[in-house]
Amino acid sequence: MEHHLKVDRNDVADLPVSANPLFTRSGEATEFPRFTLPETESLPETAYQIVHDEAMLDGNARQNLATFVGTWMDDHANRLYLESADKNMIDKDEYPQTAAIETRCWTMLANLWNAPDATKAIGTSTIGSSEAAMLGGMALKRRWAERRKAEGKPVGTPNLIMSSAVQVCWEKFCNFFEIEARYVPISEEHPLLDGHDLASYVDENTIGVVPIMGVTYTGAYEPVTAIAAALDEIQANTGLDIPIHVDAASGGAIAPFLQPDLEWDFRVDRVASINMSGHKYGLVYPGIGWVVWRDASLLPESLVFRVSYLGGDMPTFAINFSRPGAQVLLQYYQFLRLGFEGYRAVQQNCQDVAMSLSSQIGAMDQFVLRSDGSDIPVFAWQLAPGHSDNWNLHHLSTQLRERGWQVPAYPLPDNLADQWVQRIVVRNGLSHDLADLLMRDLRSSVEYLDSLDTPMPTPHATHGFHH
């Protein structure tokens, strides 16, 4: 039986898109079809007003505490964004300086992540950390396959080891590139991928292991050194030499500044590659990601395409072809604008806000903290056992949304799927003042829910949260 994606157009399908007559010229249409091209053109002011008004309904990004994605840059960055919106990152022949700046950026990251020799590293920008993660995974698969072929062994059944709390991009990667995903389930005893029982998951077809520096569910770091130690023991016992790719989508821009002594990066010999999201704690608008290999030899030459494009010979190994170059310039702008100390100050402020909020929420009788924001500035909490039969975290999420705040509630993975948590992502822009207003609204919502003498209707519950 075939399954097709369903796009819901039923809510307003029969209604045209309307413009206020005050915004249109005499005789110009004030209504436009919703799903077909209009027959005639309209003034730019009219089209702008329609799009502006509809986009306004998306809500206030500063109150969106569900997303990791950056929603604010300063005026100089905005100016630079507009000036460079026409640049195509793939066209390095026409935009050689943007290409040079791209190289500067990933080389800076190689240094930040303690590559033994950043001049021997290799990296690239991507459209986001999901593409960057997939490039890291593709390199793992190709190196494994080339080694197997050289040994005269079959290459038909590769597998990848990761936590059941992994971000959905890794599920997509394994699906798209025909790799068996082996998930190590989290539990109360082992809430993270920590190397426990790893030997029962790996074999000669394992292309790598993926620790997460900032699990999306709770914000916690998975211990890269413990995982590497477990793989060292496996190699000593079996001869299997299994590399690590670190998914540092968020933590790659946090740990170097807030936990500089934590070894998770290229200081760990088994770490071959690292991905990061520039549009998360890299403090750039979407979409921009980065992937860096500790040494160019770890990126198989068979993944590098050398193409002739608009008169130039150009090596490329990103999945996407044409993509914005503006975000690369914005990343470089932030690196120059903030420097190490500036990034440290911004990330420290985010963590201070997260720790303040988590301590206040954790002190409330209604809740129990699952994490506190001491790794990346993200934390989660649960409803205290037996607190109320009249409401749950979904009801609290709904109450907060009525006040403009988006604070998701969702289940933990697999073995803990019966446990629901609520999570806050503290990004640059959530000030202490806004956090105080959030706590005011949260306490008011909890007070209202606790006053109920009958159960709230149960809303439709999501089965997961992947952002």
RAHU-V436393 format. One record per residue. N is the residue number from 0. SS is DSSP state (hx for helix, st for strand, lp for the rest). BURIAL is I if it has 16 or more other ideal C-beta (glycine too) atoms within 10 Angstrom, else O. Layout:
N,SS,BURIAL
N,SS,BURIAL
This chain:
0,lp,O
1,lp,O
2,lp,O
3,lp,O
4,lp,O
5,lp,O
6,lp,O
7,lp,O
8,lp,O
9,lp,O
10,lp,O
11,lp,O
12,lp,O
13,lp,O
14,lp,O
15,lp,O
16,st,I
17,st,O
18,lp,I
19,lp,O
20,hx,O
21,hx,O
22,hx,I
23,lp,I
24,lp,O
25,lp,O
26,lp,O
27,lp,O
28,lp,I
29,lp,I
30,st,O
31,st,I
32,lp,O
33,lp,O
34,lp,O
35,lp,O
36,lp,O
37,lp,O
38,lp,O
39,lp,O
40,lp,O
41,lp,I
42,lp,O
43,hx,O
44,hx,O
45,hx,I
46,hx,O
47,hx,O
48,hx,I
49,hx,I
50,hx,O
51,hx,O
52,hx,O
53,hx,O
54,hx,O
55,hx,O
56,lp,O
57,lp,O
58,lp,O
59,lp,O
60,hx,O
61,hx,O
62,hx,I
63,st,I
64,lp,I
65,lp,I
66,lp,O
67,lp,I
68,lp,I
69,lp,I
70,lp,I
71,lp,O
72,lp,I
73,lp,O
74,hx,O
75,hx,O
76,hx,I
77,hx,O
78,hx,O
79,hx,I
80,hx,I
81,hx,O
82,hx,O
83,lp,I
84,lp,O
85,lp,O
86,lp,I
87,st,I
88,lp,I
89,lp,I
90,lp,I
91,lp,I
92,lp,O
93,lp,O
94,lp,I
95,hx,O
96,hx,O
97,hx,I
98,hx,I
99,hx,O
100,hx,I
101,hx,I
102,hx,O
103,hx,O
104,hx,I
105,hx,I
106,hx,I
107,hx,I
108,hx,I
109,hx,I
110,hx,I
111,hx,I
112,lp,I
113,lp,I
114,lp,I
115,lp,O
116,lp,O
117,hx,I
118,hx,O
119,hx,O
120,lp,I
121,st,I
122,st,I
123,st,I
124,st,I
125,st,I
126,lp,I
127,lp,I
128,hx,I
129,hx,I
130,hx,I
131,hx,I
132,hx,I
133,hx,I
134,hx,I
135,hx,I
136,hx,I
137,hx,I
138,hx,I
139,hx,I
140,hx,I
141,hx,I
142,hx,I
143,hx,I
144,hx,I
145,hx,O
146,hx,O
147,hx,I
148,hx,O
149,hx,O
150,lp,O
151,lp,O
152,lp,O
153,lp,O
154,lp,O
155,lp,O
156,lp,O
157,lp,I
158,st,I
159,st,I
160,st,I
161,st,I
162,st,I
163,lp,I
164,lp,I
165,lp,I
166,lp,I
167,hx,O
168,hx,I
169,hx,I
170,hx,O
171,hx,O
172,hx,I
173,hx,I
174,hx,O
175,hx,O
176,lp,O
177,lp,O
178,lp,I
179,st,O
180,st,I
181,st,I
182,st,I
183,st,I
184,lp,O
185,lp,I
186,lp,O
187,lp,O
188,lp,O
189,lp,O
190,lp,I
191,lp,I
192,lp,I
193,lp,I
194,lp,I
195,lp,O
196,lp,O
197,hx,I
198,hx,O
199,hx,O
200,lp,O
201,lp,I
202,lp,O
203,lp,O
204,lp,I
205,st,I
206,st,I
207,st,I
208,st,I
209,st,I
210,lp,I
211,st,I
212,st,I
213,lp,I
214,lp,I
215,lp,I
216,lp,I
217,lp,I
218,lp,I
219,lp,I
220,st,I
221,lp,I
222,lp,I
223,hx,I
224,hx,I
225,hx,I
226,hx,I
227,hx,I
228,hx,O
229,hx,I
230,hx,I
231,hx,O
232,hx,O
233,hx,I
234,hx,O
235,hx,O
236,hx,O
237,hx,O
238,lp,O
239,lp,O
240,lp,O
241,lp,I
242,lp,I
243,st,I
244,st,I
245,st,I
246,st,I
247,lp,I
248,lp,I
249,lp,I
250,hx,I
251,hx,I
252,hx,I
253,lp,I
254,hx,I
255,hx,I
256,hx,I
257,hx,I
258,lp,I
259,lp,O
260,lp,O
261,lp,I
262,lp,O
263,lp,I
264,lp,I
265,lp,I
266,lp,O
267,lp,I
268,lp,O
269,lp,I
270,st,I
271,st,I
272,st,I
273,st,I
274,st,I
275,st,I
276,st,I
277,lp,I
278,lp,I
279,lp,I
280,lp,I
281,lp,I
282,lp,I
283,lp,I
284,lp,I
285,lp,I
286,lp,I
287,lp,I
288,st,I
289,st,I
290,st,I
291,st,I
292,st,I
293,lp,I
294,lp,I
295,hx,O
296,hx,O
297,hx,I
298,lp,I
299,lp,I
300,hx,O
301,hx,O
302,hx,O
303,lp,O
304,st,O
305,st,O
306,st,O
307,st,O
308,st,I
309,lp,O
310,lp,O
311,st,O
312,st,O
313,st,I
314,st,O
315,st,I
316,lp,I
317,lp,I
318,lp,O
319,lp,O
320,lp,O
321,lp,O
322,lp,I
323,st,I
324,lp,I
325,hx,I
326,hx,I
327,hx,I
328,hx,I
329,hx,I
330,hx,I
331,hx,I
332,hx,I
333,hx,I
334,hx,I
335,hx,O
336,hx,O
337,hx,I
338,hx,O
339,hx,O
340,hx,O
341,hx,O
342,hx,I
343,hx,I
344,hx,O
345,hx,I
346,hx,I
347,hx,O
348,hx,I
349,hx,I
350,hx,I
351,hx,O
352,hx,I
353,hx,I
354,hx,I
355,hx,I
356,hx,I
357,hx,I
358,hx,O
359,hx,I
360,hx,I
361,hx,O
362,lp,O
363,lp,O
364,lp,O
365,lp,I
366,st,I
367,st,O
368,st,I
369,lp,I
370,lp,I
371,lp,I
372,lp,I
373,lp,I
374,lp,I
375,lp,I
376,lp,I
377,st,I
378,st,I
379,st,I
380,st,I
381,st,I
382,st,I
383,lp,O
384,lp,O
385,lp,O
386,lp,I
387,lp,I
388,lp,O
389,lp,O
390,lp,I
391,lp,I
392,hx,I
393,hx,I
394,hx,I
395,hx,I
396,hx,I
397,hx,I
398,hx,I
399,hx,I
400,hx,O
401,hx,O
402,lp,O
403,lp,O
404,lp,I
405,st,I
406,lp,I
407,lp,I
408,st,I
409,st,I
410,st,I
411,lp,I
412,lp,I
413,hx,O
414,hx,O
415,hx,I
416,lp,O
417,lp,O
418,lp,O
419,st,I
420,st,I
421,st,I
422,st,I
423,st,I
424,st,I
425,lp,I
426,lp,I
427,lp,I
428,lp,I
429,lp,I
430,lp,O
431,hx,O
432,hx,O
433,hx,I
434,hx,I
435,hx,O
436,hx,O
437,hx,I
438,hx,O
439,hx,O
440,hx,I
441,hx,I
442,hx,O
443,hx,O
444,hx,I
445,hx,I
446,hx,O
447,hx,O
448,hx,I
449,hx,O
450,lp,O
451,lp,O
452,lp,O
453,lp,O
454,lp,O
455,lp,I
456,lp,O
457,lp,O
458,lp,O
459,lp,O
460,lp,O
461,lp,O
462,lp,O
463,lp,O
464,lp,I
465,lp,O
466,lp,O
